[in-house]
Amino acid sequence: MNIKNLKIRFNMENEKDKAVYEYLRNSDLSISKEAIRSISEYLVLLEQQKEENRFLNAITATIQENLKALIPLINLINITQPAQSEPPPKQEITKAEDNMMDFLDNF
């Protein structure tokens, strides 16, 4: 049997160290088995996260490439559509002008 030993020190003034120590001490498994199980699960999660990141990067790259391919089409649409002129700004009607218009409406 090929067994390796590894010493771990916990700083009980550090909350994270203390929490891990308490977790290992209160486990139903031996400290060694619980540490190995926990680290193994962490490594599996880490690998899954790497795979998800690779997948997301591939999706992002595909979307970016397709958007770049649309740029000439968008430019063509902008060229072929006539420029839309903006309507002239509305002039504010003063109270005096409003009263004058009301007066003229009476005729």
C-alpha positions as CSV (number, residue, x, y, z in Angstrom):
1,M,0.0,0.0,0.0
2,N,1.4,3.4,-1.1
3,I,0.2,6.0,1.5
4,K,1.3,9.7,1.6
5,N,0.9,11.9,4.6
6,L,0.1,15.6,4.4
7,K,0.0,17.9,7.4
8,I,-2.6,20.7,7.5
9,R,-2.5,23.6,10.0
10,F,-5.5,25.6,10.9
11,N,-5.4,29.2,12.2
12,M,-8.2,29.2,14.7
13,E,-8.2,33.1,14.6
14,N,-9.2,32.9,10.9
15,E,-13.0,32.3,10.5
16,K,-12.6,30.2,7.3
17,D,-9.9,28.0,8.8
18,K,-11.9,27.5,12.0
19,A,-15.1,26.6,10.0
20,V,-13.2,24.0,7.9
21,Y,-11.6,22.6,11.0
22,E,-15.0,22.3,12.8
23,Y,-16.5,20.8,9.6
24,L,-13.8,18.1,9.5
25,R,-13.9,17.4,13.2
26,N,-17.7,16.9,13.2
27,S,-17.8,14.7,10.0
28,D,-19.0,11.2,10.2
29,L,-16.0,10.1,8.1
30,S,-12.4,10.3,9.1
31,I,-10.7,13.6,8.7
32,S,-8.6,12.2,5.9
33,K,-11.6,10.7,4.0
34,E,-13.7,13.8,4.4
35,A,-10.8,16.1,3.2
36,I,-10.2,13.8,0.2
37,R,-14.0,13.7,-0.6
38,S,-14.3,17.5,-0.3
39,I,-11.3,18.3,-2.4
40,S,-12.4,15.8,-5.0
41,E,-15.8,17.4,-5.3
42,Y,-14.2,20.8,-5.5
43,L,-12.0,19.6,-8.4
44,V,-15.0,18.2,-10.2
45,L,-16.8,21.5,-9.8
46,L,-13.8,23.4,-11.0
47,E,-13.6,21.3,-14.1
48,Q,-17.3,21.8,-14.8
49,Q,-16.8,25.6,-14.4
50,K,-13.9,25.5,-16.9
51,E,-16.1,23.6,-19.4
52,E,-19.0,26.0,-18.9
53,N,-16.6,29.0,-19.5
54,R,-15.3,27.4,-22.7
55,F,-18.9,26.8,-23.9
56,L,-19.8,30.4,-23.1
57,N,-16.7,31.7,-24.8
58,A,-17.6,29.7,-27.9
59,I,-21.1,31.1,-27.9
60,T,-19.9,34.7,-27.4
61,A,-17.4,34.3,-30.2
62,T,-20.1,32.9,-32.6
63,I,-22.4,35.8,-31.8
64,Q,-19.6,38.4,-32.3
65,E,-18.7,36.8,-35.7
66,N,-22.3,36.9,-36.8
67,L,-22.8,40.5,-35.7
68,K,-19.6,41.5,-37.6
69,A,-21.1,39.8,-40.7
70,L,-24.2,42.0,-40.3
71,I,-22.3,45.3,-40.3
72,P,-22.1,45.6,-44.1
73,L,-25.8,44.9,-44.3
74,I,-26.6,47.5,-41.7
75,N,-24.4,50.0,-43.6
76,L,-26.2,49.2,-46.8
77,I,-29.6,49.8,-45.2
78,N,-28.4,53.2,-43.9
79,I,-27.1,54.2,-47.3
80,T,-30.3,53.2,-49.2
81,Q,-32.8,54.8,-46.8
82,P,-33.3,58.5,-47.3
83,A,-32.3,60.6,-44.4
84,Q,-35.2,61.6,-42.3
85,S,-35.4,65.3,-41.6
86,E,-36.3,66.3,-38.1
87,P,-39.6,68.3,-37.8
88,P,-39.1,71.9,-36.9
89,P,-39.2,72.6,-33.2
90,K,-42.5,73.7,-31.9
91,Q,-42.8,77.3,-30.9
92,E,-44.1,78.1,-27.5
93,I,-47.3,80.1,-27.6
94,T,-47.4,82.9,-25.1
95,K,-50.4,83.7,-23.0
96,A,-51.0,86.9,-24.9
97,E,-50.9,85.1,-28.2
98,D,-53.3,82.5,-26.8
99,N,-55.7,85.2,-25.7
100,M,-55.5,86.9,-29.1
101,M,-56.3,83.6,-30.9
102,D,-59.3,83.1,-28.5
103,F,-60.5,86.6,-29.3
104,L,-60.2,85.9,-33.1
105,D,-62.1,82.7,-32.7
106,N,-65.1,84.7,-31.7
107,F,-65.5,86.2,-35.2
